[in-house]
Amino acid sequence: PSVSGLAFARSASALLVSWTWQDAASTGTPDDFGVWYGSAPVAASGTPDAVVTARQPGGYSIALPATNDRVYVAVAARLDGRIGPASLLTVPAAVAALTSPDRQGAFLPSTWPN
């Protein structure tokens, strides 16, 4: 079984990683999903950094430790000790929000000075 729609959302308290698993013909429901992550590219092999229990087809998510650095993530379904195809995600480093200049304004075309 494979993972699709791998995405992220960053907050001050966590890095939320989410994905979807859909039941495919002739595949069983996975036992769980392995999640590997780090500051360098990761592979879906060996012991995962985190595990999410699988229940049924649909959406899943996990909150990873918050960071502003680049993070590499791999998520794969696991069934009977076998690791399925991994979905990979590179979370870019956070970018500081720009501040807006003071005294912003807009002119409508009918009020624009000629």
N, CA and C atoms as a LAMMPS dump frame, in Angstrom:
ITEM: TIMESTEP
0
ITEM: NUMBER OF ATOMS
342
ITEM: BOX BOUNDS ff ff ff
-5.0000000000000000e+02 5.0000000000000000e+02
-5.0000000000000000e+02 5.0000000000000000e+02
-5.0000000000000000e+02 5.0000000000000000e+02
ITEM: ATOMS id mol type element x y z
1 1 1 N 0.827 -1.194 0
2 1 2 C 0 0 0
3 1 3 C 0.868 1.253 0
4 2 1 N 0.476 2.26 -0.753
5 2 2 C 1.312 3.453 -0.834
6 2 3 C 0.626 4.665 -0.227
7 3 1 N 1.449 5.617 0.095
8 3 2 C 1.041 6.873 0.731
9 3 3 C 0.986 7.946 -0.35
10 4 1 N -0.014 8.829 -0.298
11 4 2 C -0.093 9.918 -1.278
12 4 3 C -0.46 11.212 -0.571
13 5 1 N -0.304 12.307 -1.279
14 5 2 C -0.711 13.612 -0.751
15 5 3 C 0.087 14.069 0.45
16 6 1 N 1.351 13.717 0.513
17 6 2 C 2.196 14.119 1.649
18 6 3 C 2.336 15.64 1.661
19 7 1 N 2.017 16.259 2.799
20 7 2 C 2.034 17.72 2.912
21 7 3 C 2.47 18.112 4.314
22 8 1 N 2.744 19.409 4.508
23 8 2 C 3.168 19.885 5.819
24 8 3 C 2.526 21.223 6.135
25 9 1 N 2.492 21.523 7.419
26 9 2 C 2.106 22.839 7.923
27 9 3 C 3.013 23.122 9.102
28 10 1 N 3.523 24.322 9.166
29 10 2 C 4.475 24.686 10.217
30 10 3 C 3.805 25.638 11.194
31 11 1 N 4.015 25.39 12.496
32 11 2 C 3.542 26.315 13.524
33 11 3 C 4.693 26.524 14.506
34 12 1 N 4.47 27.383 15.477
35 12 2 C 5.513 27.646 16.47
36 12 3 C 5.762 26.427 17.356
37 13 1 N 4.767 25.549 17.488
38 13 2 C 4.9 24.422 18.414
39 13 3 C 5.152 23.08 17.746
40 14 1 N 4.955 22.981 16.419
41 14 2 C 5.126 21.674 15.767
42 14 3 C 5.226 21.817 14.257
43 15 1 N 5.743 20.767 13.646
44 15 2 C 5.728 20.612 12.199
45 15 3 C 4.731 19.495 11.932
46 16 1 N 3.57 19.832 11.39
47 16 2 C 2.515 18.856 11.149
48 16 3 C 2.699 18.269 9.756
49 17 1 N 2.84 16.947 9.692
50 17 2 C 2.969 16.242 8.42
51 17 3 C 1.714 15.403 8.24
52 18 1 N 1.095 15.494 7.068
53 18 2 C -0.148 14.755 6.819
54 18 3 C -0.059 14.034 5.478
55 19 1 N -0.864 12.972 5.341
56 19 2 C -0.89 12.191 4.118
57 19 3 C -2.206 11.435 4.038
58 20 1 N -2.41 10.802 2.886
59 20 2 C -3.594 10.001 2.648
60 20 3 C -3.175 8.595 2.251
61 21 1 N -3.931 7.624 2.724
62 21 2 C -3.754 6.255 2.268
63 21 3 C -5.095 5.764 1.77
64 22 1 N -5.122 5.263 0.534
65 22 2 C -6.343 4.708 -0.043
66 22 3 C -6.137 3.228 -0.292
67 23 1 N -7.131 2.424 0.047
68 23 2 C -7.082 0.985 -0.14
69 23 3 C -7.031 0.682 -1.634
70 24 1 N -6.044 -0.08 -2.042
71 24 2 C -5.927 -0.489 -3.442
72 24 3 C -6.346 -1.949 -3.56
73 25 1 N -6.752 -2.339 -4.747
74 25 2 C -7.166 -3.72 -4.972
75 25 3 C -6.039 -4.68 -4.602
76 26 1 N -6.37 -5.729 -3.94
77 26 2 C -5.458 -6.818 -3.551
78 26 3 C -4.368 -6.391 -2.57
79 27 1 N -4.578 -5.319 -1.82
80 27 2 C -3.635 -4.956 -0.752
81 27 3 C -4.398 -4.927 0.563
82 28 1 N -3.723 -5.288 1.616
83 28 2 C -4.348 -5.236 2.923
84 28 3 C -4.121 -3.892 3.577
85 29 1 N -4.869 -3.646 4.618
86 29 2 C -4.65 -2.437 5.404
87 29 3 C -3.299 -2.55 6.082
88 30 1 N -2.466 -1.531 5.998
89 30 2 C -1.157 -1.616 6.638
90 30 3 C -1.301 -1.714 8.156
91 31 1 N -0.268 -2.265 8.78
92 31 2 C -0.235 -2.299 10.246
93 31 3 C -0.056 -0.889 10.79
94 32 1 N 0.837 -0.153 10.12
95 32 2 C 1.141 1.209 10.556
96 32 3 C 1.878 1.943 9.453
97 33 1 N 2.23 3.19 9.741
98 33 2 C 3.018 4.01 8.826
99 33 3 C 4.307 4.381 9.542
100 34 1 N 5.435 4.129 8.901
101 34 2 C 6.709 4.565 9.438
102 34 3 C 6.996 5.968 8.951
103 35 1 N 7.537 6.796 9.832
104 35 2 C 7.894 8.173 9.492
105 35 3 C 9.369 8.36 9.841
106 36 1 N 10.164 8.692 8.843
107 36 2 C 11.582 8.961 9.032
108 36 3 C 11.799 10.436 8.732
109 37 1 N 12.587 11.127 9.53
110 37 2 C 12.839 12.545 9.257
111 37 3 C 14.208 12.948 9.79
112 38 1 N 14.748 14.021 9.215
113 38 2 C 16.044 14.506 9.655
114 38 3 C 16.466 15.734 8.884
115 39 1 N 17.639 16.236 9.217
116 39 2 C 18.166 17.441 8.576
117 39 3 C 18.898 17.127 7.277
118 40 1 N 19.064 15.847 6.967
119 40 2 C 19.66 15.396 5.709
120 40 3 C 18.665 14.424 5.071
121 41 1 N 18.768 14.199 3.759
122 41 2 C 17.824 13.282 3.116
123 41 3 C 17.744 11.938 3.85
124 42 1 N 16.528 11.403 3.969
125 42 2 C 16.29 10.168 4.71
126 42 3 C 15.755 9.088 3.776
127 43 1 N 15.927 7.843 4.186
128 43 2 C 15.395 6.703 3.445
129 43 3 C 14.436 5.947 4.345
130 44 1 N 13.441 5.351 3.746
131 44 2 C 12.466 4.572 4.502
132 44 3 C 13.007 3.163 4.7
133 45 1 N 13.915 3.041 5.639
134 45 2 C 14.494 1.74 5.954
135 45 3 C 14.9 1.733 7.423
136 46 1 N 15.01 0.549 7.974
137 46 2 C 15.383 0.445 9.378
138 46 3 C 14.253 0.9 10.276
139 47 1 N 14.615 1.247 11.489
140 47 2 C 13.632 1.682 12.481
141 47 3 C 13.202 3.119 12.203
142 48 1 N 11.901 3.36 12.07
143 48 2 C 11.45 4.732 11.813
144 48 3 C 11.614 5.616 13.047
145 49 1 N 11.632 6.915 12.815
146 49 2 C 11.712 7.891 13.909
147 49 3 C 10.377 8.009 14.63
148 50 1 N 9.288 7.7 13.94
149 50 2 C 7.948 7.756 14.534
150 50 3 C 7.07 6.748 13.808
151 51 1 N 5.998 6.313 14.478
152 51 2 C 5.062 5.353 13.907
153 51 3 C 3.64 5.852 14.159
154 52 1 N 2.793 5.745 13.13
155 52 2 C 1.378 6.094 13.24
156 52 3 C 0.584 4.835 12.928
157 53 1 N -0.288 4.437 13.828
158 53 2 C -1.103 3.239 13.639
159 53 3 C -2.108 3.448 12.513
160 54 1 N -2.205 2.45 11.629
161 54 2 C -3.182 2.502 10.541
162 54 3 C -4.505 1.916 11.015
163 55 1 N -5.602 2.521 10.597
164 55 2 C -6.923 2.028 10.986
165 55 3 C -7.788 1.699 9.771
166 56 1 N -7.857 2.634 8.854
167 56 2 C -8.696 2.466 7.669
168 56 3 C -8.231 3.465 6.615
169 57 1 N -8.688 3.325 5.365
170 57 2 C -8.309 4.308 4.353
171 57 3 C -8.732 5.709 4.784
172 58 1 N -7.922 6.694 4.406
173 58 2 C -8.238 8.08 4.729
174 58 3 C -7.003 8.873 5.077
175 59 1 N -7.22 9.96 5.802
176 59 2 C -6.144 10.883 6.139
177 59 3 C -5.483 10.552 7.462
178 60 1 N -4.188 10.808 7.52
179 60 2 C -3.377 10.594 8.714
180 60 3 C -2.462 11.796 8.898
181 61 1 N -2.011 12.021 10.12
182 61 2 C -1.06 13.104 10.373
183 61 3 C -0.262 12.802 11.627
184 62 1 N 0.845 13.517 11.744
185 62 2 C 1.698 13.405 12.915
186 62 3 C 2.329 14.768 13.161
187 63 1 N 2.47 15.13 14.429
188 63 2 C 3.148 16.376 14.806
189 63 3 C 4.597 16.04 15.135
190 64 1 N 5.517 16.574 14.351
191 64 2 C 6.95 16.403 14.598
192 64 3 C 7.451 17.607 15.378
193 65 1 N 8.633 17.504 15.965
194 65 2 C 9.167 18.65 16.714
195 65 3 C 9.273 19.896 15.831
196 66 1 N 8.966 21.037 16.405
197 66 2 C 9.034 22.307 15.678
198 66 3 C 10.485 22.64 15.337
199 67 1 N 10.673 23.174 14.15
200 67 2 C 11.986 23.639 13.719
201 67 3 C 11.798 24.654 12.605
202 68 1 N 12.737 25.56 12.473
203 68 2 C 12.729 26.509 11.366
204 68 3 C 13.683 26.081 10.267
205 69 1 N 14.391 24.973 10.484
206 69 2 C 15.36 24.478 9.513
207 69 3 C 14.689 23.605 8.458
208 70 1 N 15.43 23.316 7.396
209 70 2 C 14.95 22.385 6.372
210 70 3 C 14.838 20.993 6.995
211 71 1 N 13.774 20.269 6.634
212 71 2 C 13.554 18.924 7.152
213 71 3 C 13.208 18.008 5.982
214 72 1 N 13.804 16.836 5.994
215 72 2 C 13.496 15.812 5.002
216 72 3 C 12.628 14.759 5.68
217 73 1 N 11.541 14.36 5.008
218 73 2 C 10.587 13.417 5.595
219 73 3 C 10.308 12.299 4.592
220 74 1 N 10.23 11.075 5.098
221 74 2 C 9.789 9.921 4.311
222 74 3 C 8.689 9.232 5.107
223 75 1 N 7.612 8.862 4.428
224 75 2 C 6.503 8.142 5.057
225 75 3 C 6.198 6.924 4.198
226 76 1 N 6.064 5.77 4.847
227 76 2 C 5.748 4.54 4.122
228 76 3 C 4.82 3.669 4.95
229 77 1 N 3.9 3.007 4.271
230 77 2 C 3.029 2.031 4.929
231 77 3 C 3.856 0.782 5.225
232 78 1 N 3.558 0.147 6.358
233 78 2 C 4.26 -1.087 6.723
234 78 3 C 3.233 -2.177 7.012
235 79 1 N 3.483 -3.367 6.468
236 79 2 C 2.567 -4.491 6.619
237 79 3 C 3.371 -5.771 6.774
238 80 1 N 3.126 -6.484 7.839
239 80 2 C 3.806 -7.763 8.098
240 80 3 C 5.321 -7.642 8.005
241 81 1 N 5.867 -6.574 8.537
242 81 2 C 7.317 -6.376 8.546
243 81 3 C 7.904 -5.867 7.248
244 82 1 N 7.066 -5.684 6.237
245 82 2 C 7.541 -5.155 4.954
246 82 3 C 7.238 -3.67 4.866
247 83 1 N 8.121 -2.93 4.215
248 83 2 C 7.953 -1.485 4.04
249 83 3 C 7.529 -1.222 2.606
250 84 1 N 6.411 -0.525 2.447
251 84 2 C 5.908 -0.192 1.118
252 84 3 C 6.668 0.968 0.51
253 85 1 N 6.257 1.392 -0.683
254 85 2 C 6.905 2.53 -1.338
255 85 3 C 6.82 3.779 -0.456
256 86 1 N 7.9 4.509 -0.409
257 86 2 C 7.951 5.714 0.434
258 86 3 C 7.535 6.947 -0.356
259 87 1 N 6.839 7.838 0.318
260 87 2 C 6.571 9.181 -0.206
261 87 3 C 7.552 10.11 0.488
262 88 1 N 8.204 10.956 -0.294
263 88 2 C 9.244 11.842 0.235
264 88 3 C 8.792 13.288 0.175
265 89 1 N 9.223 14.05 1.164
266 89 2 C 8.865 15.462 1.257
267 89 3 C 10.066 16.229 1.783
268 90 1 N 10.378 17.331 1.143
269 90 2 C 11.394 18.243 1.658
270 90 3 C 10.679 19.491 2.137
271 91 1 N 10.769 19.744 3.438
272 91 2 C 10.157 20.928 4.032
273 91 3 C 11.212 22.032 4.009
274 92 1 N 10.987 23.117 3.284
275 92 2 C 11.995 24.166 3.207
276 92 3 C 12.172 24.888 4.545
277 93 1 N 13.309 25.516 4.694
278 93 2 C 13.551 26.331 5.888
279 93 3 C 12.505 27.437 5.953
280 94 1 N 12.116 27.78 7.162
281 94 2 C 11.119 28.836 7.349
282 94 3 C 11.676 30.17 6.883
283 95 1 N 10.801 30.995 6.351
284 95 2 C 11.176 32.325 5.891
285 95 3 C 10.479 33.335 6.792
286 96 1 N 11.237 34.307 7.263
287 96 2 C 10.655 35.331 8.138
288 96 3 C 9.592 36.115 7.376
289 97 1 N 8.509 36.405 8.043
290 97 2 C 7.443 37.194 7.43
291 97 3 C 7.911 38.632 7.255
292 98 1 N 7.631 39.182 6.097
293 98 2 C 8.007 40.569 5.828
294 98 3 C 7.005 41.503 6.488
295 99 1 N 7.486 42.625 6.963
296 99 2 C 6.584 43.615 7.545
297 99 3 C 6.109 44.551 6.438
298 100 1 N 4.934 45.054 6.582
299 100 2 C 4.375 45.976 5.606
300 100 3 C 4.824 47.395 5.932
301 101 1 N 5.048 48.202 4.907
302 101 2 C 5.421 49.59 5.166
303 101 3 C 4.241 50.368 5.756
304 102 1 N 4.566 51.414 6.499
305 102 2 C 3.529 52.282 7.055
306 102 3 C 2.876 53.103 5.947
307 103 1 N 1.712 53.622 6.242
308 103 2 C 0.975 54.539 5.367
309 103 3 C 0.722 53.964 3.983
310 104 1 N 0.19 52.785 3.944
311 104 2 C -0.184 52.207 2.663
312 104 3 C -1.5 52.81 2.206
313 105 1 N -1.671 52.903 0.923
314 105 2 C -2.907 53.425 0.377
315 105 3 C -3.115 52.928 -1.035
316 106 1 N -4.273 53.139 -1.545
317 106 2 C -4.584 52.734 -2.913
318 106 3 C -5.416 53.827 -3.567
319 107 1 N -5.237 53.974 -4.862
320 107 2 C -6.026 54.914 -5.635
321 107 3 C -6.923 54.139 -6.57
322 108 1 N -8.171 54.525 -6.628
323 108 2 C -9.065 53.968 -7.618
324 108 3 C -8.795 54.69 -8.931
325 109 1 N -8.972 54.021 -10.063
326 109 2 C -8.667 54.683 -11.34
327 109 3 C -9.376 56.022 -11.505
328 110 1 N -10.578 56.17 -10.98
329 110 2 C -11.308 57.434 -11.159
330 110 3 C -10.742 58.542 -10.272
331 111 1 N -9.968 58.21 -9.236
332 111 2 C -9.411 59.221 -8.341
333 111 3 C -7.918 59.434 -8.547
334 112 1 N -7.327 58.726 -9.496
335 112 2 C -5.891 58.846 -9.737
336 112 3 C -5.567 60.234 -10.287
337 113 1 N -4.54 60.88 -9.713
338 113 2 C -4.218 62.213 -10.223
339 113 3 C -3.75 62.172 -11.666
340 114 1 N -4.231 63.144 -12.472
341 114 2 C -3.833 63.212 -13.888
342 114 3 C -2.674 64.148 -14.074
